[in-house]
């Protein structure tokens, strides 16, 4: 298989559970065991209550499109432009919390 011209995201210890979930076809996000906030990007502490009781949780995959971004300039050399990327917010979530 030919190498991709697109930059590939790196898998780190912090993001490995997310990528493991995508390999299973599941959206997996960090979830606070103290306040119940589901968040992204991953962090060692909950951005809502600062608890370190963070574990990864599989989400249902249900949601709605809240916003999107249009790129008018290619983000890197060789990429197609323009393009757009949806920003999703899972169902029943308020502005900052995702429900899984």
Backbone bond lengths (Angstrom), bond angles and torsions (degrees), N, CA, C in turn:
res aa  C-N    CA-C-N  psi(-1)  N-CA   C-N-CA  omega(-1)  CA-C   N-CA-C  phi
1 X - - - 1.447 - - 1.530 108.08 -
2 X 1.320 116.19 138.10 1.459 121.84 179.95 1.523 110.66 -71.55
3 X 1.316 115.28 146.25 1.468 119.82 178.06 1.526 109.65 -67.69
4 X 1.313 115.92 143.17 1.459 121.75 179.65 1.521 110.42 -75.15
5 X 1.346 116.23 140.44 1.461 120.69 175.48 1.521 110.82 -78.91
6 X 1.327 115.90 -17.31 1.465 120.27 179.61 1.523 110.37 -79.75
7 X 1.315 117.34 143.56 1.468 118.44 174.47 1.525 109.83 -67.38
8 X 1.312 116.60 134.85 1.463 121.78 179.81 1.528 109.23 -94.84
9 X 1.335 117.74 139.27 1.466 119.41 177.21 1.524 110.00 -68.97
10 X 1.304 115.55 142.49 1.452 120.14 179.13 1.522 111.26 -85.19
11 X 1.326 115.87 141.54 1.460 120.83 175.44 1.522 107.06 -91.57
12 X 1.331 116.05 123.56 1.459 121.70 177.96 1.522 108.49 -116.99
13 X 1.313 117.21 171.86 1.465 120.55 176.61 1.526 110.32 -59.45
14 X 1.331 116.05 -34.34 1.465 120.69 -178.50 1.533 112.33 -72.65
15 X 1.344 117.94 -32.50 1.468 121.13 -176.84 1.526 114.06 -102.98
16 X 1.332 118.44 -4.78 1.472 121.67 -177.00 1.531 113.33 -54.51
17 X 1.352 120.83 -43.18 1.468 119.10 178.90 1.532 113.10 -60.98
18 X 1.331 117.68 -34.49 1.462 120.96 176.89 1.528 109.98 -63.33
19 X 1.344 117.15 -48.78 1.462 121.25 -178.60 1.519 111.73 -68.25
20 X 1.328 118.42 -34.71 1.472 120.91 174.73 1.525 109.80 -61.71
21 X 1.327 116.68 -40.19 1.466 121.07 177.57 1.514 111.82 -63.51
22 X 1.342 117.26 -43.22 1.466 119.05 179.59 1.521 111.04 -63.53
23 X 1.333 117.35 -34.47 1.469 120.44 177.33 1.532 110.85 -64.27
24 X 1.342 116.78 -28.53 1.469 121.62 177.30 1.526 111.72 -88.97
25 X 1.352 116.97 -3.86 1.463 120.94 -178.42 1.515 113.24 79.71
26 X 1.341 116.55 26.80 1.466 122.33 -175.90 1.528 109.63 -126.39
27 X 1.339 116.39 140.71 1.457 120.76 172.02 1.525 107.24 -82.91
28 X 1.306 116.63 117.04 1.463 122.85 -177.68 1.530 107.53 -119.25
29 X 1.347 116.27 124.98 1.462 121.39 -175.74 1.523 111.04 -129.70
30 X 1.352 117.60 154.23 1.457 120.64 176.09 1.528 110.59 -67.55
31 X 1.327 115.44 140.54 1.468 122.31 -175.26 1.528 108.70 -135.42
32 X 1.332 116.48 132.91 1.466 121.45 179.91 1.523 110.15 -81.97
33 X 1.318 116.59 125.75 1.457 121.57 178.80 1.518 113.08 -76.96
34 X 1.330 118.34 -12.00 1.460 121.21 -179.26 1.532 111.82 -93.55
35 X 1.336 117.61 -54.05 1.476 119.77 -175.89 1.528 113.47 -103.08
36 X 1.347 118.18 -10.35 1.460 120.93 177.55 1.516 115.44 84.68
37 X 1.326 118.32 7.42 1.463 121.39 179.60 1.525 110.30 -75.26
38 X 1.320 116.59 132.72 1.459 122.62 171.48 1.519 106.34 -103.79
39 X 1.334 117.03 133.51 1.463 119.06 -171.39 1.523 111.83 -143.71
40 X 1.314 115.42 166.56 1.452 123.53 174.49 1.520 106.55 -158.81
41 X 1.302 120.70 139.23 1.449 129.62 9.50 1.525 112.32 -75.26
42 X 1.344 116.11 164.39 1.457 120.29 -178.06 1.529 112.14 -63.93
43 X 1.312 115.03 147.88 1.464 121.81 177.91 1.523 108.63 -151.26
44 X 1.316 116.40 157.62 1.462 121.16 179.43 1.525 111.56 -71.68
45 X 1.333 116.85 -23.54 1.466 121.99 179.63 1.520 110.20 -126.02
46 X 1.319 115.42 149.34 1.462 121.55 177.75 1.529 109.32 -65.09
47 X 1.338 118.47 130.33 1.463 119.76 178.96 1.529 112.98 -71.71
48 X 1.333 117.18 -13.74 1.466 120.72 -179.05 1.532 112.01 -87.84
49 X 1.356 116.71 -49.40 1.473 119.45 -175.23 1.532 113.59 -119.41
50 X 1.331 117.25 -2.94 1.470 124.29 179.57 1.524 114.16 68.68
51 X 1.318 117.73 15.28 1.461 121.19 176.68 1.525 109.90 -69.17
52 X 1.324 116.49 148.77 1.465 120.98 175.11 1.532 111.08 -94.48
53 X 1.330 117.57 5.01 1.474 121.95 179.00 1.536 109.61 -81.86
54 X 1.326 115.75 66.33 1.462 121.89 -177.15 1.525 109.35 -106.88
55 X 1.330 116.27 130.22 1.463 122.78 176.20 1.525 107.80 -136.25
56 X 1.307 117.22 159.51 1.463 121.55 179.42 1.515 109.79 -89.67
57 X 1.339 115.72 142.01 1.462 121.65 -176.27 1.528 109.77 -134.94
58 X 1.346 116.45 136.12 1.464 121.04 175.06 1.521 109.21 -73.32
59 X 1.331 116.94 134.41 1.466 122.12 177.97 1.522 110.02 -96.86
60 X 1.317 116.05 162.02 1.467 121.38 -175.86 1.525 112.74 -70.98
61 X 1.321 117.72 -25.47 1.460 120.47 -175.96 1.515 112.97 89.67
62 X 1.328 117.83 -5.77 1.461 121.56 177.26 1.520 108.90 -85.51
63 X 1.323 116.99 142.80 1.453 120.18 179.25 1.507 111.28 179.78
64 X 1.312 115.88 -168.78 1.453 121.41 178.47 1.522 109.40 -142.66
65 X 1.321 116.01 156.12 1.455 121.66 179.13 1.518 109.02 -80.77
66 X 1.322 117.10 118.00 1.456 121.95 -178.54 1.519 112.22 -97.82
67 X 1.307 116.45 -33.77 1.455 120.24 -175.59 1.521 108.99 -160.84
68 X 1.317 117.40 170.24 1.447 121.88 174.27 1.515 108.43 -150.61
69 X 1.324 114.87 168.41 1.456 121.39 -179.69 1.519 108.80 -126.91
70 X 1.311 117.22 135.34 1.460 122.59 173.75 1.507 108.55 -106.64
71 X 1.328 116.41 126.66 1.458 121.22 177.10 1.519 108.15 -98.95
72 X 1.322 116.84 119.98 1.459 121.50 -179.85 1.525 111.66 -95.87
73 X 1.318 116.95 -9.31 1.455 122.93 177.79 1.521 106.92 -129.77
74 X 1.316 116.95 138.48 1.465 120.93 179.82 1.525 110.38 -59.38
75 X 1.354 118.16 133.14 1.463 120.53 -178.50 1.527 113.58 -72.02
76 X 1.331 118.24 -19.22 1.453 121.97 177.20 1.527 108.02 -155.10
77 X 1.283 117.62 161.69 1.460 122.44 -178.12 1.525 110.63 -61.64
78 X 1.319 116.64 130.09 1.457 121.00 177.54 1.510 114.90 92.31
79 X 1.324 118.06 -2.74 1.468 119.56 -179.34 1.520 110.26 -86.82
80 X 1.333 116.76 150.18 1.462 119.13 175.90 1.527 110.42 -69.56
81 X 1.311 116.18 146.15 1.460 120.34 179.33 1.513 108.06 -148.33
82 X 1.302 122.52 146.56 1.462 125.14 -7.11 1.524 111.43 -78.01
83 X 1.301 115.32 163.08 1.457 121.39 176.01 1.516 108.02 -144.89
84 X 1.314 116.86 172.13 1.462 120.21 178.27 1.510 109.51 -138.86
85 X 1.288 115.30 155.51 1.453 121.60 -178.12 1.518 109.05 -134.91
86 X 1.343 118.33 123.45 1.462 119.33 179.11 1.517 111.79 -72.52
87 X 1.300 115.81 148.54 1.462 121.44 172.23 1.513 105.73 -114.42
88 X 1.312 116.54 117.61 1.454 119.26 -175.00 1.510 110.73 -103.71
89 X 1.291 114.73 155.58 1.453 122.50 177.67 1.525 106.00 -136.70
90 X 1.336 118.37 109.46 1.455 119.64 -175.49 1.526 113.66 -53.75
91 X 1.320 115.00 154.45 1.466 122.72 -174.89 1.524 111.96 -54.49
92 X 1.323 115.05 148.06 1.463 123.86 176.51 1.519 113.10 62.63
93 X 1.315 117.98 21.25 1.460 120.13 -179.46 1.523 109.55 -98.53
94 X 1.323 115.44 143.06 1.455 117.64 173.09 1.526 107.79 -83.49
95 X 1.294 117.93 -170.26 1.457 121.27 -172.22 1.527 113.54 -59.38
96 X 1.321 118.70 -34.57 1.458 121.05 -174.03 1.520 114.51 -114.19
97 X 1.309 118.67 -10.07 1.465 119.67 -175.92 1.519 111.37 -115.02
98 X 1.305 116.36 138.45 1.454 122.41 175.93 1.515 107.79 -105.23
99 X 1.309 116.31 138.72 1.462 121.22 177.61 1.521 108.72 -99.27
100 X 1.313 117.31 130.51 1.471 121.30 178.02 1.508 109.74 -116.83
